[in-house]
Amino acid sequence: MSPAVDAAVGAAFRSLGDLVLPQQERTVEDLVKEILRPMLKEWLDQNLTGIVERLVRAEIERVTGSLR
């Protein structure tokens, strides 16, 4: 790339970075955590009880079955 093109690309990415990551030093990881946290909470709220109940039931059956 020519120096002018390289400078233009660099400026464009810095500008994009300022929009996506304003003044605070936030990483992509921070943004992903921020986006995923409510999604994960919703999924856990909907599914965790059923998963735990099924696993506890299976463990109880395994333990009581070995006592027979």
Helices and strands as residue ranges (DSSP letters): H 3-20, H 28-67
